[in-house]
């Protein structure tokens, strides 16, 4: 599972496009673990 990140935001700027997720914060470790637990509870392998 790959959490959200902003590593590609500079590409939007280079294209003179607004980055639609500019205000979105990457999840913290606790939120990522809760999401993994939800997938595991549904029977999906989540690393």
C-alpha positions as a LaTeX table, in Angstrom:
\begin{tabular}{lrrr}
\hline
Residue & $x$ (\AA) & $y$ (\AA) & $z$ (\AA) \\
\hline
Unk1 & 0.00 & 0.00 & 0.00 \\
Unk2 & 1.42 & 3.37 & $-1.01$ \\
Unk3 & 0.19 & 6.40 & 0.92 \\
Unk4 & $-0.40$ & 9.76 & $-0.76$ \\
Unk5 & 2.64 & 12.01 & $-1.21$ \\
Unk6 & 3.42 & 15.26 & $-3.03$ \\
Unk7 & 6.60 & 14.19 & $-4.82$ \\
Unk8 & 5.13 & 14.96 & $-8.28$ \\
Unk9 & 3.77 & 18.42 & $-7.43$ \\
Unk10 & 6.68 & 20.14 & $-9.18$ \\
Unk11 & 5.64 & 18.52 & $-12.48$ \\
Unk12 & 2.29 & 20.30 & $-12.31$ \\
Unk13 & 4.08 & 23.61 & $-11.76$ \\
Unk14 & 6.38 & 22.99 & $-14.74$ \\
Unk15 & 3.27 & 22.48 & $-16.89$ \\
Unk16 & 1.71 & 25.66 & $-15.48$ \\
Unk17 & $-1.20$ & 23.62 & $-14.14$ \\
Unk18 & $-2.74$ & 23.97 & $-10.70$ \\
Unk19 & $-1.97$ & 20.99 & $-8.47$ \\
Unk20 & $-5.46$ & 19.90 & $-7.33$ \\
Unk21 & $-4.19$ & 18.16 & $-4.18$ \\
Unk22 & $-2.02$ & 21.06 & $-2.99$ \\
Unk23 & $-3.94$ & 21.38 & 0.30 \\
Unk24 & $-4.02$ & 17.60 & 0.94 \\
Unk25 & $-1.75$ & 16.47 & 3.76 \\
Unk26 & 0.00 & 13.11 & 3.48 \\
Unk27 & $-1.32$ & 10.63 & 6.05 \\
Unk28 & 0.59 & 10.03 & 9.24 \\
Unk29 & 1.81 & 6.58 & 10.28 \\
Unk30 & $-1.30$ & 5.93 & 12.40 \\
Unk31 & $-3.67$ & 6.66 & 9.50 \\
Unk32 & $-1.67$ & 4.41 & 7.19 \\
Unk33 & $-1.80$ & 1.58 & 9.72 \\
Unk34 & $-5.56$ & 2.01 & 10.17 \\
Unk35 & $-6.00$ & 1.73 & 6.40 \\
Unk36 & $-3.81$ & $-1.38$ & 6.30 \\
Unk37 & $-5.86$ & $-2.90$ & 9.12 \\
Unk38 & $-9.09$ & $-2.21$ & 7.20 \\
Unk39 & $-7.71$ & $-4.01$ & 4.14 \\
Unk40 & $-6.51$ & $-6.93$ & 6.28 \\
Unk41 & $-9.93$ & $-7.16$ & 7.95 \\
Unk42 & $-11.45$ & $-7.49$ & 4.48 \\
Unk43 & $-9.09$ & $-10.36$ & 3.67 \\
Unk44 & $-6.69$ & $-8.36$ & 1.50 \\
Unk45 & $-2.95$ & $-8.70$ & 2.04 \\
Unk46 & $-1.57$ & $-5.27$ & 2.92 \\
Unk47 & 2.12 & $-4.67$ & 3.54 \\
\hline
\end{tabular}
